[in-house]
Amino acid sequence: MRQFRFQCMFFVVVALLFLAASDGVSADNKWSVITTPELKALVDKGEDLVLVYTMPKIFNDLRHIEGSVCIPLSKLKTSPDMPADKEKLIVFYCLGPA
Amino acid sequence: MAVEMGYKNVKVYTEGLPGWGKARYPMVSQASYPDVDIPLISAKELASMDKGSIFLADIRPPADFGKGSIPGSQNIFLDDIHESYASLPKDKKIVLVDHKGKTTLVTGRFLAMKGYSNVVRLDGGFNAWAKAGVSAGN
């Protein structure tokens, strides 16, 4: 019986994690996924956000989304381009699921 | 990482640059690299090369390089290569090594723009080297 209860709990946890992931939200609700139309709508609306391209500078120079700043992950903690306001919307992108 | 830094409103655009380009939304280009071929070499070919005539440039992050690397390679981190490329020799064949071979084409073309004409890339990157059974180490 105890083993059955453990199996049920395990199933519920896995299901919750799956639901969270499928809804585009991280398992701990700390960040969420944004789609192409959603991002375009925010940009067109002039939303106050920081759009961050995390690829190295030589990739950024070649091509990037208009209005984004280049901050490779290794520079994230030291970059002056990261906003001081911790509530500000930050959208990260890279080369996608290549 | 941004969440760890205390940012509370973080989103990830997982479709990334390809998704934006596919939708034909505006992109900016500040440089164009020569459209040259940067030949691929296999781990087996690399193992049989004369080490004196090549410069093995491992462009992975220092932390990954520290965990294991191809003997004789040097860490020229991709995030800084726009500043550090000049330390690469022009009189040797440069072999670019990344994780999986996904970033070396652009890197090779960047180097070609800077006058490096003898650049090749390890097919499959360090992962392929490790898989090929060649021992890693510094």
gemmi code that builds the backbone of each chain (N, CA, C; Angstrom):
import gemmi

chains = {
    "A": [
        ("MET", (0.821, -1.203, 0.000), (0.000, 0.000, 0.000), (0.862, 1.263, 0.000)),
        ("ARG", (1.903, 1.225, 0.869), (2.816, 2.376, 0.938), (3.493, 2.606, -0.424)),
        ("GLN", (3.860, 1.483, -1.060), (4.529, 1.564, -2.363), (3.586, 2.155, -3.405)),
        ("PHE", (2.296, 1.757, -3.326), (1.302, 2.277, -4.259), (1.149, 3.794, -4.090)),
        ("ARG", (1.082, 4.234, -2.786), (0.947, 5.665, -2.515), (2.146, 6.445, -3.067)),
        ("PHE", (3.318, 5.868, -2.907), (4.532, 6.512, -3.422), (4.475, 6.616, -4.951)),
        ("GLN", (3.987, 5.546, -5.589), (3.891, 5.550, -7.054), (2.913, 6.625, -7.517)),
        ("CYS", (1.770, 6.755, -6.788), (0.772, 7.773, -7.140), (1.371, 9.172, -7.027)),
        ("MET", (2.075, 9.404, -5.900), (2.682, 10.731, -5.691), (3.691, 11.031, -6.789)),
        ("PHE", (4.483, 10.037, -7.131), (5.481, 10.197, -8.184), (4.814, 10.584, -9.503)),
        ("PHE", (3.706, 9.902, -9.806), (2.965, 10.173, -11.034), (2.440, 11.607, -11.064)),
        ("VAL", (1.894, 12.060, -9.918), (1.351, 13.416, -9.837), (2.459, 14.452, -10.062)),
        ("VAL", (3.600, 14.240, -9.425), (4.721, 15.182, -9.576), (5.156, 15.248, -11.032)),
        ("VAL", (5.287, 14.080, -11.660), (5.704, 14.042, -13.077), (4.670, 14.754, -13.944)),
        ("ALA", (3.373, 14.509, -13.660), (2.308, 15.124, -14.444), (2.345, 16.644, -14.306)),
        ("LEU", (2.555, 17.128, -13.067), (2.619, 18.583, -12.842), (3.787, 19.200, -13.594)),
        ("LEU", (4.931, 18.521, -13.553), (6.108, 19.020, -14.270), (5.823, 19.079, -15.763)),
        ("PHE", (5.156, 18.045, -16.275), (4.835, 17.988, -17.695), (3.887, 19.118, -18.076)),
        ("LEU", (2.859, 19.344, -17.234), (1.895, 20.404, -17.524), (2.583, 21.767, -17.527)),
        ("ALA", (3.452, 21.975, -16.538), (4.157, 23.251, -16.460), (4.993, 23.470, -17.706)),
        ("ALA", (5.701, 22.428, -18.137), (6.572, 22.551, -19.311), (5.757, 22.778, -20.574)),
        ("SER", (4.626, 22.081, -20.706), (3.847, 22.187, -21.932), (3.164, 23.540, -22.042)),
        ("ASP", (3.003, 24.231, -20.903), (2.378, 25.541, -20.919), (3.415, 26.635, -21.159)),
        ("GLY", (4.666, 26.236, -21.408), (5.698, 27.222, -21.671), (6.177, 27.920, -20.414)),
        ("VAL", (6.028, 27.268, -19.277), (6.460, 27.866, -18.017), (7.490, 26.939, -17.398)),
        ("SER", (8.554, 27.518, -16.821), (9.548, 26.659, -16.199), (8.928, 25.933, -15.008)),
        ("ALA", (9.495, 24.795, -14.658), (8.919, 23.966, -13.603), (8.791, 24.732, -12.291)),
        ("ASP", (9.674, 25.696, -12.066), (9.598, 26.445, -10.806), (8.963, 27.830, -11.000)),
        ("ASN", (8.325, 28.033, -12.149), (7.619, 29.288, -12.443), (8.520, 30.521, -12.398)),
        ("LYS", (9.801, 30.353, -12.683), (10.717, 31.483, -12.603), (10.863, 32.207, -13.934)),
        ("TRP", (10.554, 31.528, -15.029), (10.603, 32.168, -16.340), (9.588, 31.481, -17.238)),
        ("SER", (9.250, 32.140, -18.341), (8.278, 31.537, -19.254), (8.735, 31.708, -20.696)),
        ("VAL", (8.126, 30.929, -21.556), (8.474, 30.974, -22.975), (7.616, 32.020, -23.681)),
        ("ILE", (8.212, 32.749, -24.613), (7.459, 33.709, -25.418), (7.557, 33.293, -26.896)),
        ("THR", (6.452, 33.395, -27.611), (6.439, 32.954, -29.009), (6.785, 34.126, -29.944)),
        ("THR", (6.972, 33.813, -31.220), (7.300, 34.856, -32.195), (6.208, 35.941, -32.255)),
        ("PRO", (4.921, 35.583, -32.420), (3.899, 36.646, -32.486), (3.801, 37.461, -31.196)),
        ("GLU", (4.002, 36.782, -30.062), (3.934, 37.509, -28.778), (5.075, 38.514, -28.662)),
        ("LEU", (6.277, 38.089, -29.059), (7.430, 38.995, -28.976), (7.264, 40.160, -29.944)),
        ("LYS", (6.804, 39.851, -31.168), (6.615, 40.917, -32.166), (5.590, 41.941, -31.669)),
        ("ALA", (4.528, 41.439, -31.025), (3.485, 42.342, -30.515), (4.060, 43.269, -29.440)),
        ("LEU", (4.907, 42.723, -28.575), (5.514, 43.551, -27.521), (6.424, 44.616, -28.119)),
        ("VAL", (7.218, 44.200, -29.120), (8.146, 45.134, -29.770), (7.358, 46.243, -30.478)),
        ("ASP", (6.317, 45.855, -31.209), (5.510, 46.834, -31.943), (4.805, 47.813, -31.003)),
        ("LYS", (4.443, 47.308, -29.834), (3.744, 48.128, -28.843), (4.705, 49.083, -28.135)),
        ("GLY", (5.991, 48.868, -28.336), (6.992, 49.696, -27.661), (7.124, 49.348, -26.189)),
        ("GLU", (6.848, 48.088, -25.868), (6.952, 47.614, -24.483), (8.358, 47.879, -23.934)),
        ("ASP", (8.409, 48.285, -22.676), (9.695, 48.565, -22.031), (10.352, 47.240, -21.631)),
        ("LEU", (11.175, 46.713, -22.532), (11.837, 45.434, -22.260), (13.279, 45.467, -22.730)),
        ("VAL", (14.056, 44.536, -22.231), (15.428, 44.367, -22.711), (15.480, 43.035, -23.445)),
        ("LEU", (15.810, 43.110, -24.728), (15.897, 41.904, -25.552), (17.373, 41.529, -25.648)),
        ("VAL", (17.702, 40.352, -25.158), (19.114, 39.959, -25.028), (19.458, 38.786, -25.939)),
        ("TYR", (20.460, 38.994, -26.812), (20.978, 37.924, -27.665), (22.182, 37.328, -26.959)),
        ("THR", (22.112, 36.035, -26.644), (23.160, 35.446, -25.799), (24.308, 34.807, -26.588)),
        ("MET", (24.288, 34.968, -27.918), (25.394, 34.406, -28.701), (26.609, 35.348, -28.634)),
        ("PRO", (27.805, 34.847, -28.964), (29.011, 35.685, -28.943), (28.918, 36.856, -29.924)),
        ("LYS", (29.778, 37.846, -29.710), (29.721, 39.078, -30.508), (29.862, 38.821, -32.012)),
        ("ILE", (30.695, 37.841, -32.407), (30.891, 37.636, -33.849), (29.607, 37.114, -34.506)),
        ("PHE", (28.751, 36.467, -33.743), (27.442, 36.048, -34.263), (26.491, 37.240, -34.284)),
        ("ASN", (26.551, 38.046, -33.246), (25.687, 39.223, -33.156), (25.971, 40.192, -34.308)),
        ("ASP", (27.262, 40.373, -34.622), (27.630, 41.294, -35.700), (27.070, 40.825, -37.036)),
        ("LEU", (26.984, 39.531, -37.180), (26.510, 38.965, -38.445), (25.012, 39.199, -38.635)),
        ("ARG", (24.253, 38.990, -37.570), (22.793, 39.146, -37.657), (22.184, 39.110, -36.257)),
        ("HIS", (21.268, 40.023, -35.989), (20.521, 39.960, -34.726), (19.190, 40.679, -34.885)),
        ("ILE", (18.320, 40.468, -33.931), (17.010, 41.124, -33.970), (17.198, 42.605, -33.660)),
        ("GLU", (16.551, 43.412, -34.470), (16.651, 44.866, -34.304), (16.274, 45.261, -32.871)),
        ("GLY", (17.132, 46.047, -32.263), (16.826, 46.547, -30.918), (17.353, 45.680, -29.792)),
        ("SER", (17.944, 44.533, -30.137), (18.446, 43.668, -29.064), (19.873, 44.047, -28.682)),
        ("VAL", (20.266, 43.628, -27.488), (21.648, 43.840, -27.058), (22.338, 42.476, -26.978)),
        ("CYS", (23.634, 42.490, -27.254), (24.404, 41.241, -27.240), (25.055, 41.061, -25.871)),
        ("ILE", (24.606, 40.054, -25.148), (25.244, 39.723, -23.864), (25.426, 38.208, -23.803)),
        ("PRO", (26.604, 37.725, -24.209), (26.848, 36.279, -24.082), (26.682, 35.854, -22.617)),
        ("LEU", (26.255, 34.621, -22.409), (25.971, 34.165, -21.046), (27.158, 34.361, -20.099)),
        ("SER", (28.377, 34.236, -20.656), (29.557, 34.380, -19.799), (29.731, 35.805, -19.286)),
        ("LYS", (29.013, 36.754, -19.921), (29.167, 38.169, -19.525), (27.945, 38.687, -18.764)),
        ("LEU", (26.962, 37.823, -18.564), (25.680, 38.266, -18.010), (25.836, 38.990, -16.667)),
        ("LYS", (26.662, 38.439, -15.808), (26.781, 39.004, -14.456), (27.542, 40.328, -14.427)),
        ("THR", (28.303, 40.607, -15.474), (29.130, 41.824, -15.452), (28.703, 42.857, -16.479)),
        ("SER", (27.735, 42.522, -17.323), (27.371, 43.430, -18.395), (26.623, 44.671, -17.902)),
        ("PRO", (27.061, 45.855, -18.359), (26.346, 47.086, -17.993), (25.004, 47.202, -18.706)),
        ("ASP", (24.786, 46.339, -19.698), (23.515, 46.379, -20.437), (22.381, 45.661, -19.712)),
        ("MET", (22.718, 44.913, -18.655), (21.648, 44.295, -17.868), (21.003, 45.388, -17.016)),
        ("PRO", (19.664, 45.428, -16.993), (19.002, 46.530, -16.279), (19.201, 46.474, -14.763)),
        ("ALA", (19.271, 47.665, -14.154), (19.385, 47.730, -12.689), (18.053, 47.337, -12.056)),
        ("ASP", (16.974, 47.640, -12.766), (15.627, 47.334, -12.272), (15.342, 45.834, -12.437)),
        ("LYS", (15.262, 45.126, -11.337), (15.079, 43.667, -11.388), (13.661, 43.257, -11.794)),
        ("GLU", (12.747, 44.232, -11.842), (11.365, 43.922, -12.223), (11.173, 44.042, -13.736)),
        ("LYS", (12.130, 44.634, -14.407), (12.003, 44.893, -15.845), (11.928, 43.582, -16.639)),
        ("LEU", (11.126, 43.610, -17.679), (10.993, 42.415, -18.524), (12.270, 42.206, -19.342)),
        ("ILE", (12.818, 41.006, -19.232), (13.997, 40.635, -20.021), (13.625, 39.422, -20.867)),
        ("VAL", (13.904, 39.515, -22.163), (13.639, 38.388, -23.062), (14.975, 37.918, -23.644)),
        ("PHE", (15.290, 36.652, -23.412), (16.531, 36.075, -23.923), (16.263, 35.261, -25.186)),
        ("TYR", (17.206, 35.335, -26.137), (17.101, 34.471, -27.304), (18.497, 34.097, -27.782)),
        ("CYS", (18.552, 33.020, -28.579), (19.834, 32.624, -29.179), (19.552, 32.061, -30.568)),
        ("LEU", (20.214, 31.001, -30.940), (20.025, 30.458, -32.299), (18.882, 29.462, -32.387)),
        ("GLY", (18.109, 29.344, -31.336), (16.955, 28.458, -31.354), (17.333, 27.008, -31.214)),
        ("PRO", (16.356, 26.137, -31.447), (16.590, 24.704, -31.209), (17.387, 24.049, -32.326)),
        ("ALA", (18.587, 24.548, -32.591), (19.410, 24.013, -33.688), (20.060, 22.708, -33.280)),
    ],
    "B": [
        ("MET", (20.003, 31.740, -15.286), (21.032, 32.520, -14.602), (20.495, 33.899, -14.196)),
        ("ALA", (19.672, 34.497, -15.098), (19.096, 35.810, -14.790), (18.192, 35.723, -13.573)),
        ("VAL", (17.489, 34.592, -13.473), (16.612, 34.390, -12.320), (17.452, 34.333, -11.047)),
        ("GLU", (18.582, 33.629, -11.134), (19.500, 33.551, -9.981), (20.012, 34.930, -9.604)),
        ("MET", (20.106, 35.815, -10.600), (20.606, 37.171, -10.346), (19.519, 38.081, -9.765)),
        ("GLY", (18.330, 37.534, -9.600), (17.261, 38.302, -8.960), (16.236, 38.898, -9.906)),
        ("TYR", (16.375, 38.665, -11.208), (15.400, 39.219, -12.166), (14.093, 38.429, -12.052)),
        ("LYS", (12.999, 39.186, -11.997), (11.711, 38.546, -11.699), (10.796, 38.404, -12.898)),
        ("ASN", (11.157, 39.058, -13.994), (10.277, 39.050, -15.160), (11.086, 38.590, -16.380)),
        ("VAL", (11.322, 37.283, -16.436), (12.217, 36.719, -17.454), (11.439, 35.838, -18.424)),
        ("LYS", (11.651, 36.092, -19.709), (11.053, 35.237, -20.730), (12.156, 34.723, -21.650)),
        ("VAL", (11.894, 33.575, -22.246), (12.865, 32.994, -23.177), (12.190, 32.798, -24.524)),
        ("TYR", (12.781, 33.402, -25.528), (12.259, 33.269, -26.896), (12.952, 32.066, -27.525)),
        ("THR", (12.345, 30.900, -27.335), (13.014, 29.651, -27.710), (13.136, 29.455, -29.227)),
        ("GLU", (12.261, 30.100, -29.993), (12.371, 29.950, -31.459), (13.621, 30.666, -31.977)),
        ("GLY", (14.060, 31.680, -31.221), (15.319, 32.348, -31.504), (15.410, 33.020, -32.864)),
        ("LEU", (16.640, 33.318, -33.248), (16.877, 34.040, -34.504), (16.252, 33.351, -35.726)),
        ("PRO", (16.317, 32.006, -35.819), (15.680, 31.357, -36.986), (14.171, 31.612, -37.046)),
        ("GLY", (13.522, 31.604, -35.891), (12.075, 31.845, -35.846), (11.725, 33.258, -36.271)),
        ("TRP", (12.541, 34.206, -35.846), (12.332, 35.617, -36.195), (12.556, 35.821, -37.698)),
        ("GLY", (13.614, 35.188, -38.189), (13.922, 35.304, -39.619), (12.861, 34.648, -40.495)),
        ("LYS", (12.349, 33.510, -40.024), (11.322, 32.786, -40.773), (10.068, 33.639, -40.936)),
        ("ALA", (9.794, 34.441, -39.928), (8.617, 35.319, -39.979), (8.909, 36.597, -40.778)),
        ("ARG", (10.136, 36.714, -41.250), (10.584, 37.864, -42.029), (10.473, 39.181, -41.258)),
        ("TYR", (10.746, 39.109, -39.967), (10.757, 40.319, -39.152), (12.156, 40.938, -39.225)),
        ("PRO", (12.246, 42.253, -38.918), (13.517, 42.960, -39.147), (14.707, 42.461, -38.322)),
        ("MET", (15.815, 42.327, -39.036), (17.066, 41.951, -38.389), (18.137, 42.952, -38.824)),
        ("VAL", (19.169, 43.043, -38.023), (20.239, 43.993, -38.289), (21.539, 43.228, -38.497)),
        ("SER", (22.334, 43.689, -39.460), (23.642, 43.090, -39.688), (24.700, 44.187, -39.629)),
        ("GLN", (25.738, 43.954, -38.852), (26.800, 44.961, -38.727), (28.091, 44.500, -39.382)),
        ("ALA", (28.092, 43.279, -39.879), (29.302, 42.757, -40.528), (28.899, 41.676, -41.510)),
        ("SER", (29.754, 41.469, -42.506), (29.513, 40.331, -43.386), (30.842, 39.589, -43.554)),
        ("TYR", (30.796, 38.312, -43.325), (32.014, 37.510, -43.411), (32.067, 36.850, -44.780)),
        ("PRO", (33.281, 36.605, -45.289), (33.389, 35.964, -46.604), (32.705, 34.602, -46.634)),
        ("ASP", (32.014, 34.359, -47.726), (31.229, 33.125, -47.856), (32.141, 31.973, -48.296)),
        ("VAL", (33.186, 31.734, -47.517), (34.168, 30.707, -47.905), (33.877, 29.388, -47.208)),
        ("ASP", (34.380, 28.329, -47.811), (34.226, 27.011, -47.203), (35.280, 26.866, -46.100)),
        ("ILE", (34.850, 26.398, -44.962), (35.798, 26.072, -43.888), (35.739, 24.546, -43.768)),
        ("PRO", (36.718, 23.866, -44.361), (36.624, 22.397, -44.463), (36.508, 21.697, -43.109)),
        ("LEU", (35.786, 20.585, -43.142), (35.635, 19.747, -41.952), (36.718, 18.671, -41.960)),
        ("ILE", (37.243, 18.358, -40.789), (38.123, 17.195, -40.676), (37.556, 16.286, -39.579)),
        ("SER", (37.801, 15.014, -39.704), (37.286, 14.075, -38.701), (38.274, 13.962, -37.542)),
        ("ALA", (37.791, 13.379, -36.448), (38.663, 13.156, -35.291), (39.839, 12.263, -35.685)),
        ("LYS", (39.552, 11.295, -36.553), (40.596, 10.373, -36.998), (41.667, 11.122, -37.801)),
        ("GLU", (41.204, 12.008, -38.689), (42.162, 12.800, -39.482), (43.008, 13.696, -38.580)),
        ("LEU", (42.332, 14.292, -37.599), (43.063, 15.171, -36.671), (44.136, 14.388, -35.917)),
        ("ALA", (43.787, 13.194, -35.486), (44.734, 12.377, -34.717), (45.992, 12.047, -35.524)),
        ("SER", (45.834, 11.988, -36.854), (46.986, 11.611, -37.678), (47.756, 12.821, -38.219)),
        ("MET", (47.335, 14.017, -37.849), (48.002, 15.225, -38.375), (49.320, 15.501, -37.655)),
        ("ASP", (50.221, 16.124, -38.360), (51.487, 16.536, -37.765), (51.203, 17.694, -36.810)),
        ("LYS", (51.364, 17.448, -35.516), (50.995, 18.447, -34.499), (51.821, 19.740, -34.603)),
        ("GLY", (52.984, 19.638, -35.217), (53.825, 20.832, -35.344), (53.318, 21.818, -36.374)),
        ("SER", (52.457, 21.337, -37.274), (52.008, 22.227, -38.355), (50.609, 22.786, -38.117)),
        ("ILE", (50.020, 22.416, -36.982), (48.657, 22.906, -36.719), (48.590, 23.661, -35.387)),
        ("PHE", (47.568, 24.508, -35.299), (47.269, 25.170, -34.032), (45.850, 24.774, -33.663)),
        ("LEU", (45.718, 24.053, -32.569), (44.405, 23.573, -32.137), (43.746, 24.623, -31.252)),
        ("ALA", (42.723, 25.266, -31.790), (42.047, 26.320, -31.038), (40.710, 25.802, -30.525)),
        ("ASP", (40.641, 25.586, -29.231), (39.417, 25.104, -28.589), (38.620, 26.328, -28.143)),
        ("ILE", (37.467, 26.529, -28.777), (36.713, 27.764, -28.528), (35.614, 27.592, -27.477)),
        ("ARG", (35.624, 26.454, -26.770), (34.622, 26.233, -25.724), (34.924, 27.100, -24.495)),
        ("PRO", (33.938, 27.238, -23.587), (34.186, 28.003, -22.360), (35.330, 27.402, -21.556)),
        ("PRO", (36.095, 28.249, -20.851), (37.234, 27.762, -20.063), (36.861, 26.632, -19.107)),
        ("ALA", (35.665, 26.683, -18.517), (35.268, 25.636, -17.558), (35.198, 24.277, -18.243)),
        ("ASP", (34.649, 24.252, -19.469), (34.551, 22.989, -20.205), (35.932, 22.528, -20.665)),
        ("PHE", (36.731, 23.478, -21.107), (38.095, 23.167, -21.539), (38.878, 22.537, -20.386)),
        ("GLY", (38.661, 23.072, -19.191), (39.369, 22.568, -18.009), (39.003, 21.136, -17.663)),
        ("LYS", (37.786, 20.743, -18.029), (37.339, 19.387, -17.691), (37.942, 18.326, -18.610)),
        ("GLY", (38.377, 18.773, -19.784), (38.959, 17.815, -20.724), (39.162, 18.479, -22.067)),
        ("SER", (40.290, 18.232, -22.675), (40.572, 18.879, -23.963), (41.482, 17.990, -24.793)),
        ("ILE", (41.589, 18.340, -26.047), (42.463, 17.578, -26.937), (43.914, 17.959, -26.616)),
        ("PRO", (44.772, 16.972, -26.421), (46.167, 17.283, -26.081), (46.783, 18.272, -27.075)),
        ("GLY", (47.412, 19.295, -26.530), (48.073, 20.297, -27.374), (47.181, 21.465, -27.744)),
        ("SER", (45.905, 21.400, -27.393), (44.997, 22.490, -27.779), (45.121, 23.659, -26.812)),
        ("GLN", (44.697, 24.826, -27.318), (44.698, 26.022, -26.470), (43.298, 26.607, -26.453)),
        ("ASN", (42.941, 27.162, -25.336), (41.598, 27.698, -25.167), (41.524, 29.145, -25.667)),
        ("ILE", (40.800, 29.324, -26.760), (40.548, 30.663, -27.317), (39.025, 30.813, -27.278)),
        ("PHE", (38.509, 31.291, -26.181), (37.067, 31.269, -25.912), (36.290, 32.098, -26.956)),
        ("LEU", (35.283, 31.452, -27.503), (34.475, 32.072, -28.560), (33.892, 33.433, -28.161)),
        ("ASP", (33.471, 33.569, -26.915), (32.860, 34.835, -26.483), (33.833, 36.010, -26.564)),
        ("ASP", (35.143, 35.706, -26.575), (36.148, 36.777, -26.594), (36.966, 36.813, -27.876)),
        ("ILE", (36.623, 35.957, -28.834), (37.510, 35.785, -29.990), (37.610, 37.046, -30.854)),
        ("HIS", (36.613, 37.921, -30.774), (36.683, 39.176, -31.535), (37.834, 40.043, -31.040)),
        ("GLU", (38.292, 39.786, -29.799), (39.416, 40.541, -29.241), (40.711, 39.727, -29.242)),
        ("SER", (40.583, 38.405, -29.117), (41.778, 37.581, -28.903), (42.292, 36.869, -30.159)),
        ("TYR", (41.576, 37.037, -31.287), (41.950, 36.276, -32.491), (43.390, 36.537, -32.932)),
        ("ALA", (43.910, 37.735, -32.629), (45.252, 38.090, -33.102), (46.337, 37.202, -32.491)),
        ("SER", (45.997, 36.496, -31.423), (47.000, 35.606, -30.819), (47.140, 34.310, -31.617)),
        ("LEU", (46.257, 34.106, -32.599), (46.349, 32.902, -33.432), (47.442, 33.081, -34.481)),
        ("PRO", (48.240, 32.039, -34.703), (49.319, 32.162, -35.699), (48.776, 32.114, -37.125)),
        ("LYS", (49.440, 32.849, -38.015), (48.998, 32.833, -39.416), (49.809, 31.851, -40.255)),
        ("ASP", (50.884, 31.311, -39.642), (51.735, 30.398, -40.401), (51.422, 28.931, -40.126)),
        ("LYS", (50.313, 28.675, -39.432), (49.919, 27.290, -39.165), (48.468, 27.077, -39.570)),
        ("LYS", (48.148, 25.800, -39.813), (46.741, 25.468, -40.068), (46.009, 25.545, -38.732)),
        ("ILE", (44.933, 26.304, -38.700), (44.166, 26.423, -37.460), (43.016, 25.430, -37.481)),
        ("VAL", (42.945, 24.607, -36.442), (41.856, 23.642, -36.312), (40.920, 24.140, -35.212)),
        ("LEU", (39.687, 24.465, -35.601), (38.716, 24.971, -34.630), (37.959, 23.810, -33.990)),
        ("VAL", (37.860, 23.862, -32.679), (37.156, 22.820, -31.922), (36.123, 23.485, -31.015)),
        ("ASP", (34.864, 23.111, -31.188), (33.831, 23.578, -30.247), (33.182, 22.359, -29.602)),
        ("HIS", (31.963, 22.503, -29.074), (31.319, 21.348, -28.437), (30.919, 20.282, -29.456)),
        ("LYS", (30.082, 20.728, -30.439), (29.494, 19.758, -31.368), (29.711, 20.110, -32.832)),
        ("GLY", (30.464, 21.161, -33.102), (30.679, 21.567, -34.484), (29.624, 22.532, -35.004)),
        ("LYS", (28.855, 23.146, -34.099), (27.767, 24.032, -34.532), (28.211, 25.488, -34.725)),
        ("THR", (29.303, 25.872, -34.098), (29.675, 27.295, -34.141), (30.960, 27.575, -34.923)),
        ("THR", (31.589, 26.522, -35.433), (32.902, 26.728, -36.047), (32.844, 27.296, -37.466)),
        ("LEU", (31.713, 27.119, -38.168), (31.637, 27.674, -39.523), (31.683, 29.207, -39.469)),
        ("VAL", (30.846, 29.789, -38.637), (30.835, 31.257, -38.498), (32.180, 31.745, -37.965)),
        ("THR", (32.728, 31.001, -37.003), (34.027, 31.397, -36.435), (35.119, 31.359, -37.511)),
        ("GLY", (35.104, 30.311, -38.319), (36.093, 30.193, -39.395), (35.958, 31.319, -40.403)),
        ("ARG", (34.728, 31.684, -40.722), (34.513, 32.778, -41.678), (34.917, 34.124, -41.078)),
        ("PHE", (34.701, 34.275, -39.772), (35.165, 35.484, -39.085), (36.686, 35.571, -39.210)),
        ("LEU", (37.365, 34.435, -38.982), (38.833, 34.425, -39.077), (39.296, 34.681, -40.513)),
        ("ALA", (38.531, 34.158, -41.471), (38.873, 34.410, -42.880), (38.828, 35.911, -43.165)),
        ("MET", (37.837, 36.584, -42.603), (37.728, 38.039, -42.780), (38.947, 38.744, -42.196)),
        ("LYS", (39.511, 38.139, -41.141), (40.673, 38.744, -40.477), (41.988, 38.300, -41.118)),
        ("GLY", (41.913, 37.601, -42.234), (43.126, 37.261, -42.973), (43.658, 35.855, -42.740)),
        ("TYR", (42.910, 35.029, -42.025), (43.356, 33.645, -41.803), (42.795, 32.765, -42.923)),
        ("SER", (43.698, 32.268, -43.754), (43.244, 31.535, -44.933), (43.358, 30.023, -44.789)),
        ("ASN", (43.969, 29.559, -43.714), (44.172, 28.126, -43.545), (43.483, 27.655, -42.247)),
        ("VAL", (42.160, 27.581, -42.336), (41.367, 27.224, -41.151), (40.486, 26.021, -41.484)),
        ("VAL", (40.475, 25.044, -40.612), (39.569, 23.891, -40.765), (38.817, 23.726, -39.443)),
        ("ARG", (37.788, 22.888, -39.448), (37.004, 22.684, -38.220), (36.799, 21.204, -37.956)),
        ("LEU", (36.836, 20.863, -36.689), (36.676, 19.458, -36.296), (35.202, 19.076, -36.396)),
        ("ASP", (34.915, 18.130, -37.253), (33.543, 17.663, -37.461), (32.999, 17.039, -36.162)),
        ("GLY", (31.908, 17.581, -35.667), (31.321, 17.041, -34.438), (31.955, 17.575, -33.168)),
        ("GLY", (32.960, 18.435, -33.330), (33.584, 19.085, -32.181), (34.251, 18.142, -31.197)),
        ("PHE", (34.434, 18.651, -29.986), (35.118, 17.867, -28.946), (34.345, 16.589, -28.635)),
        ("ASN", (33.019, 16.670, -28.716), (32.208, 15.473, -28.437), (32.588, 14.325, -29.362)),
        ("ALA", (32.801, 14.642, -30.638), (33.167, 13.610, -31.605), (34.550, 13.046, -31.284)),
        ("TRP", (35.432, 13.942, -30.871), (36.787, 13.503, -30.495), (36.716, 12.529, -29.315)),
        ("ALA", (35.927, 12.925, -28.295), (35.806, 12.086, -27.105), (35.161, 10.747, -27.464)),
        ("LYS", (34.161, 10.804, -28.341), (33.445, 9.592, -28.751), (34.350, 8.658, -29.557)),
        ("ALA", (35.265, 9.257, -30.285), (36.147, 8.460, -31.136), (37.130, 7.632, -30.308)),
        ("GLY", (37.115, 7.888, -28.998), (37.932, 7.067, -28.114), (39.346, 7.549, -27.951)),
        ("VAL", (39.604, 8.775, -28.418), (40.941, 9.316, -28.237), (40.969, 9.954, -26.862)),
        ("SER", (41.983, 9.670, -26.072), (41.975, 10.134, -24.683), (42.066, 11.649, -24.617)),
        ("ALA", (41.308, 12.221, -23.664), (41.307, 13.671, -23.465), (42.218, 14.015, -22.310)),
        ("GLY", (42.679, 15.224, -22.323), (43.528, 15.683, -21.221), (44.289, 16.906, -21.634)),
        ("ASN", (44.978, 17.515, -20.739), (45.712, 18.724, -21.103), (47.132, 18.372, -21.373)),
    ],
}
model = gemmi.Model(1)
for chain_id, residues in chains.items():
    chain = gemmi.Chain(chain_id)
    for i, (resn, *xyz) in enumerate(residues, 1):
        res = gemmi.Residue()
        res.name, res.seqid = resn, gemmi.SeqId(i, " ")
        for name, pos in zip(("N", "CA", "C"), xyz):
            atom = gemmi.Atom()
            atom.name, atom.element = name, gemmi.Element(name[0])
            atom.pos, atom.b_iso = gemmi.Position(*pos), 0.0
            res.add_atom(atom)
        chain.add_residue(res)
    model.add_chain(chain)
structure = gemmi.Structure()
structure.add_model(model)
structure.setup_entities()
